[in-house]
């Protein structure tokens, strides 16, 4: 993992970092340690967790990683698995608490900052679609791309949210179940 990070940093540079699924506590701790290095320390880190198969060791390792993260983008279940808002904010990470998996007619996403609490809220009608597979990863990636381009956090989130909402709205509805 370290060698892959080093190769990418040497070859193309690092303006922002998006982290998704990390399969083991050992990998999470290696990434967290590498993020502390001076050549990566200034890049904003966006963590889009997928905690569907996280065990206690993995969740404990994520606490170390969250100390190096600018923004974590959990859904309702993932935020609870990470210990809730207070636990994540206490580690220094901002939260984009996503409401897409909540049972409601509206999707409410909230930006919560460690020192300021909730600073922004997006409230939109739910798009009736089964084409939501990968929406969270796409959102986190979009935020990272915008921040790599120099955009501040709040407009980066707004831009990525717009992109994902349009993608869901215009999705081709492949397959019989939840699709891309």
C-alpha positions in Angstrom: 0.0 0.0 0.0 2.8 2.4 0.9 4.6 1.6 -2.4 1.4 2.3 -4.4 0.8 5.6 -2.6 4.5 6.6 -3.1 4.4 5.7 -6.8 1.2 7.8 -7.4 2.6 10.7 -5.4 5.9 10.7 -7.3 4.4 10.2 -10.8 1.4 12.6 -10.8 1.5 14.4 -7.5 -1.3 14.7 -4.9 -3.7 17.7 -4.8 -6.5 15.8 -2.9 -7.0 12.3 -1.7 -10.2 10.2 -1.8 -10.3 7.1 0.4 -13.0 4.4 0.0 -13.1 0.8 1.0 -10.0 -0.4 2.9 -10.2 -4.1 3.7 -8.3 -4.5 6.9 -7.3 -2.7 10.0 -3.6 -3.1 9.0 -4.2 -1.3 5.7 -6.2 1.4 7.4 -3.3 2.0 9.8 -0.7 2.0 7.0 -2.7 4.6 5.1 -3.2 6.7 8.2 0.5 6.7 8.9 1.4 7.5 5.3 -1.0 10.4 5.3 1.0 12.0 8.1 4.1 12.3 5.9 5.0 15.8 4.9 4.5 15.3 1.2 0.8 14.4 1.7 0.0 16.3 4.9 -1.4 19.4 3.0 -3.7 17.5 0.6 -7.3 17.4 1.7 -8.5 13.9 2.5 -12.0 12.9 1.7 -13.1 9.5 3.2 -16.2 7.9 1.8 -16.6 4.9 4.1 -18.3 1.6 3.3 -18.7 -0.1 6.6 -21.0 -2.9 5.5 -18.5 -5.5 6.6 -16.5 -3.7 9.2 -15.5 -5.5 12.3 -14.4 -4.0 15.7 -10.7 -4.0 14.7 -11.4 -2.1 11.4 -13.7 0.4 13.2 -11.0 1.0 15.8 -8.4 1.6 13.0 -10.7 4.1 11.4 -10.5 6.2 14.5 -6.8 6.7 13.7 -7.5 7.4 10.1 -10.2 10.0 10.9 -7.6 12.1 12.7 -6.0 12.7 9.2 -9.2 13.3 7.3 -10.7 16.7 6.2 -14.2 15.3 5.5 -15.9 12.0 6.0 -19.1 11.2 4.1 -21.1 8.6 6.0 -24.7 7.6 5.6 -26.9 7.2 8.6 -25.8 3.6 9.4 -22.1 4.4 8.8 -22.1 7.4 11.0 -23.6 5.3 13.9 -20.9 2.6 13.3 -18.2 5.3 13.5 -19.5 6.2 17.0 -21.8 9.1 16.0 -21.3 12.8 15.3 -19.6 13.6 18.5 -17.0 10.8 18.2 -16.1 11.7 14.6 -16.0 15.5 15.3 -13.8 14.8 18.4 -11.2 13.3 16.1 -11.1 16.5 14.0 -12.9 15.4 10.8 -15.8 17.3 9.3 -18.8 15.3 8.4 -21.1 15.3 5.4 -23.9 13.3 7.0 -25.8 11.9 4.0 -29.5 11.3 4.3 -30.1 9.3 1.1 -30.6 6.0 3.0 -33.1 7.5 5.5 -36.8 6.6 4.9 -38.2 9.9 3.8 -39.6 11.8 0.9 -36.8 14.3 1.1 -33.0 13.8 1.2 -31.3 15.9 3.8 -27.5 16.1 3.8 -25.7 18.1 6.6 -22.2 19.6 6.7 -21.1 19.4 10.4 -17.8 21.1 11.4 -15.8 20.2 14.5 -15.8 23.7 16.0 -19.0 25.0 14.6 -21.6 22.2 14.5 -24.0 22.1 11.5 -23.0 24.8 9.1 -24.9 23.9 6.0 -27.9 21.8 5.1 -29.1 20.6 1.7 -32.7 19.5 1.5 -34.0 18.0 -1.8 -36.9 15.9 -2.9 -35.9 12.2 -3.2 -35.4 11.0 -6.8 -37.4 7.8 -7.3 -34.8 5.5 -8.8 -33.1 2.2 -8.1 -29.9 3.5 -9.9 -28.1 4.5 -6.8 -25.2 1.9 -6.6 -22.0 3.9 -6.2 -23.6 7.2 -5.4 -21.7 7.7 -2.2 -18.3 6.9 -3.7 -19.1 9.2 -6.6 -20.0 12.0 -4.3 -16.8 11.6 -2.2 -14.8 11.5 -5.4 -16.5 14.6 -6.8 -15.7 16.5 -3.7 -12.1 15.5 -3.8 -11.8 16.5 -7.5 -13.3 19.9 -6.8 -11.0 20.5 -3.9 -8.0 19.4 -6.0 -9.0 22.1 -8.4 -8.8 24.6 -5.5 -12.5 24.9 -4.7 -13.4 25.4 -1.0 -15.2 22.6 0.8 -18.8 23.9 0.8 -19.0 24.7 -3.0 -17.1 21.4 -3.7 -19.9 19.5 -1.8 -22.6 21.5 -3.6 -21.0 20.7 -7.0 -20.6 17.0 -6.3 -24.1 16.7 -4.9 -25.5 18.3 -8.1 -23.5 15.9 -10.3 -24.7 12.8 -8.3 -28.3 14.0 -8.3 -28.2 14.5 -12.1 -26.5 11.1 -12.6 -29.3 9.4 -10.5 -32.0 11.3 -12.3 -30.6 10.4 -15.8 -29.5 6.9 -15.0 -30.4 4.3 -17.7 -31.9 1.8 -15.1 -29.8 -1.2 -16.0 -30.8 -4.6 -14.6 -33.6 -5.7 -12.3 -32.3 -4.4 -8.9 -30.2 -1.6 -7.6 -28.1 -0.4 -10.5 -25.4 2.2 -11.2 
